[in-house]
Amino acid sequence: MDERFSRLRGFIDIYGEDLYFFNLIENTFRKYAEIYGFEEIKLPILERTELFVRGIGEGSDIVRKEMFSFKDRGNRDVTMRPEGTASVVRAFLENNLLNDPKYHKLFYIGAMFRAERPQAGRLRQFHQAGVEWFGSDSPLVDFENISMLWYILKELGISDKVDFIVNSVGCDKCTPNYKSYLTSFFDEHYDKFCEDCKERRNKNILRIFDCKNPSCQNTLKNAPKIKETLCDNCKYHLDTLTDMMSKDKIPFSIEDNLVRGLDYYTRNVFEVRYKGIGAQNAIAGGGRYNNLVSEFGGPSIPAFGFAIGIERTIITLKENIELPKKMSVALCSVSSKETNFSLEIAKILRKEKIVTHVLSHIGNLSKQMKVANKLGVKFAVIVGEEEFREKKVSLKDMETGKQNTVPIENLIDKLNNKGLE
Ligand code: HAM
């Protein structure tokens, strides 16, 4: 192919095994979101840049350097959504959903865009499946969200391959105290921090925990811990959530430095990590955000949500789960006289949900066998003159090479469970 048409770095085509797992994740997520009482919402991919700058925060890596932003033809500043939460809050307010309790729990599935440096598990276009729950400050809501995610991962077969990490980032009452301790600590160790962190210090000091620089990370090991400054209410929220997780046997650990990369969080935050994806090991994350609705001009409405990264979950599934093999056959006709008979057999097979490839190289059986092999089908169903006359087929097991003739009325049984002698 001419290189000029190649795909952009960090933008991928999804097909084959990856797409099988993509659909599995999407379907499992949708099933649980619905039974937990969430309503689906489809959101625009393009929004006003201001929405994300205000929502995610000027000091965040996403806003500072990762947004696909440009001027549209009307000279407006627009951005391809880097995440879903800010858009859901906008939609919640703009469509007056606060007046309809049915839409206080929303879920979405779709593509997100971040101009990060691509590497394993880090893409520029990726997909998230997320939920947002408006209207309650109870830690029960935090638990319900996390337990739903736990059951999704359980059903996908990877709950024992991941760690839940929990922390609290405090609230309006206690975070300012923590930020001032952290700023003093930063200033004492000013020279040990990178230029990026110096910028973070001035925009939102909490963002220094997002730094990947090993020297900054090392210095931060001695930083004051947020749990030491949490107010009683925030402590109660964290304790209640972790108690409920323990009672439900959801394994977790508390990590003092988990502050998440988005500015809107308040109180409990969490991340789900898989050990196998290297540095990009968070397959899901979320938390409480009690101020975002009012920051967008709405009333004071608390909220909680999370999002699963679909591509990173695919990596996890591929390393741990075997792709189920579907029953599949290739229908081979010896000559064009048997074509109609073959097509009748295809109908019988497809009615039983057996994947059926009707091969078109009629008359060239060896070519048809080669194609059947490449398709990886379990059986070749061969019809020639004799089979047509006697209403039967020759069935060839592509793995063992064994071949039997089978009357049509026994074909499905043979394929489904009996195998060939
Ligand atoms: P986030 O942690 O930025 O949270 O993203 C959620 C998940 O999206 C991550 O755990 C990861 O699996 C996936 N992800 C993020 N960036 C990339 C990337 N460049 N390539 C591949 N996957 C990626 C949020 O976006 C919040 N909106 C979650 C939330 C919802 N909080 C409250 N409600």
Boltz pocket constraint, residues with backbone or C-beta under 6 A from the ligand:
constraints:
  - pocket:
      binder: B
      contacts: [[A, 82], [A, 83], [A, 84], [A, 85], [A, 114], [A, 116], [A, 121], [A, 122], [A, 123], [A, 124], [A, 125], [A, 126], [A, 127], [A, 128], [A, 130], [A, 131], [A, 132], [A, 261], [A, 262], [A, 272], [A, 282], [A, 283], [A, 284], [A, 285], [A, 286], [A, 287], [A, 304], [A, 305], [A, 306], [A, 307], [A, 308], [A, 309], [A, 310], [A, 311], [A, 312]]
      max_distance: 6.0
